[in-house]
Amino acid sequence: MPYSHRLISTVCRAAFIVAALILASEGSPLTAQVSSSAEYHSMAGADAGPSASPGASALQGNRQRPVPGYGYPQRTPWMSHFAAEFGGGLTLPAQQDQHDLTYGYDVIAGAGYRFNQHFSLMGEYQFDGNKIPAKVLAQVGEPGGNVHIWSLTLDPVLSYRISGAVGGYITGGGGFYRKITSFTEPTLITSYYCDYFNCYPYDYTGNVVVSRFSSNQGGMNIGGGLIFGNWSGGKFFTEARYNWIDTPGRATRIVPVTVGFRW
């Protein structure tokens, strides 16, 4: 028999032996019995009784042990697709708005649907508050002022693993934005303190809004962040997003940097 025929015959015999061993290991009565027992006790719960075999108990314990990784811990079925978040941080003006706004703060809260470990769709509310620089206030002749922006947006979130229990994500979306610009002046305000018997007036100096401008428009955001830790079924996150708001005259651009918690 030629050498090539002998080689082909030997390879075929080896493949046949390996396939037979795999089929025998997968279909052996012992394996099927242990698997069936583990599934029964998993459905019956922890009080399955003293008759449970050691092999079934070990398999059941392995199934209940959480799998390490960056993803969110396992939860009850009705909560497995629920996603929520809240956080706050610093708002930075971007590009030309660095001349019209100071550093401010932001607050974010959202809820949505988690399709799987890697993809979620979030509905988010965000509030950003910034002061108006003194040089801009001097141009309009007012001693004080601020800019408040709040938004309602729909934002998909794509998560990925970085290493160990640390993950990253990218997000972006758009929706409705409302920008309110207010100018204020210090004014002597009279108020009253009342007890059970009488009311007493007192004066204090506070900022009163003397003019206000508001606009409603669409906008977009894009950014990313890190998720890490594991507490009470959720993860901590830190992120930065670039927000572009189609305000009249000139678009407004801000970058909120947020730290928070996400389920």
C-alpha positions, -999 to +999 in steps of 0.1 A: +000+000+000+014+034-009+026+057+019-001+083+012-029+056+015-015+043+048-014+080+061-050+086+051-061+053+067-043+061+100-058+096+102-093+082+096-089+056+123-077+083+148-106+106+139-130+077+144-116+068+178-117+105+190-153+109+178-163+077+196-148+089+229-166+122+227-199+106+220-194+081+248-185+109+273-215+130+263-240+103+262-229+082+292-257+072+317-236+086+346-233+121+330-270+121+321-280+110+356-259+137+373-272+164+350-308+154+355-304+153+392-287+188+393-315+203+372-341+187+395-326+201+427-320+235+410-358+237+402-368+223+436-346+249+456-322+246+485-345+223+505-344+194+481-337+171+510-308+149+522-311+125+493-293+149+469-261+133+457-228+150+463-222+154+426-256+172+421-249+195+450-215+205+436-230+212+402-258+232+417-233+253+437-213+260+406-244+272+387-253+296+415-219+311+419-217+345+400-194+346+370-166+372+375-162+399+349-171+435+341-208+428+335-236+435+359-243+408+385-271+383+379-306+394+391-341+381+393-357+377+358-381+407+360-351+429+370-326+415+346-335+440+318-341+471+339-313+497+337-311+529+358-285+555+366-278+587+386-248+609+390-233+644+390-202+663+384-186+692+366-197+709+334-170+725+312-177+750+284-163+740+250-149+759+220-164+795+218-186+790+249-154+791+270-157+829+266-194+830+275-196+805+303-177+796+334-172+761+349-204+747+363-221+715+376-243+688+361-268+663+374-280+633+355-307+606+360-320+580+336-338+547+332-340+522+303-340+487+290-309+464+289-311+441+259-280+421+270-247+426+288-234+448+260-263+470+248-288+492+266-312+520+256-315+548+281-339+577+285-320+604+303-326+637+321-297+661+325-293+695+342-263+717+337-257+750+356-231+776+346-223+811+356-217+840+332-182+855+333-177+890+347-165+904+313-197+893+296-218+908+325-199+941+321-209+942+284-246+939+292-245+960+324-256+935+349-238+924+381-248+887+380-261+860+357-263+823+350-272+798+323-292+767+330-297+739+305-318+708+310-325+680+285-345+649+278-327+625+254-327+590+242-292+574+243-280+539+233-251+525+254-226+500+240-205+483+267-173+463+263-148+447+285-114+462+292-098+439+318-110+420+348-139+437+364-133+470+346-153+478+315-158+507+291-187+520+271-196+545+244-229+564+242-246+591+223-280+603+213-302+633+211-335+649+220-350+680+235-329+708+252-341+739+270-316+767+277-324+795+302-302+826+305-309+848+336-294+881+347-296+890+384-291+920+407-286+920+445-317+934+462-327+940+498-355+915+505-379+916+534-391+883+548-409+871+579-401+846+607-432+834+625-435+815+658-467+803+676-476+838+687-463+864+662-444+871+630-412+892+629-399+909+597-362+907+588-342+919+558-315+902+538-297+908+505-304+883+477-301+880+440-333+887+421-338+879+384-343+911+365-343+896+330-346+861+315-343+845+280-352+810+272-352+788+241-363+753+232-344+733+206-329+700+196-294+688+204-271+658+204-244+643+227-216+617+223-191+604+247-179+574+267-167+563+301-156+535+324-177+511+346-161+494+376-167+480+411-197+460+422-221+472+449-257+462+455-262+447+420-248+477+402-216+495+390-199+528+395-192+549+364-173+579+352-179+595+319-174+626+297-198+637+269-197+664+243-231+682+240-241+702+209-272+723+213-288+741+184-295+773+202-306+804+181-277+825+167-249+801+176-248+766+189-240+759+225-213+734+233-206+719+268-188+689+282-203+674+314-179+651+333-200+629+355-194+603+383-223+581+394-239+547+399-256+525+373-277+494+378 
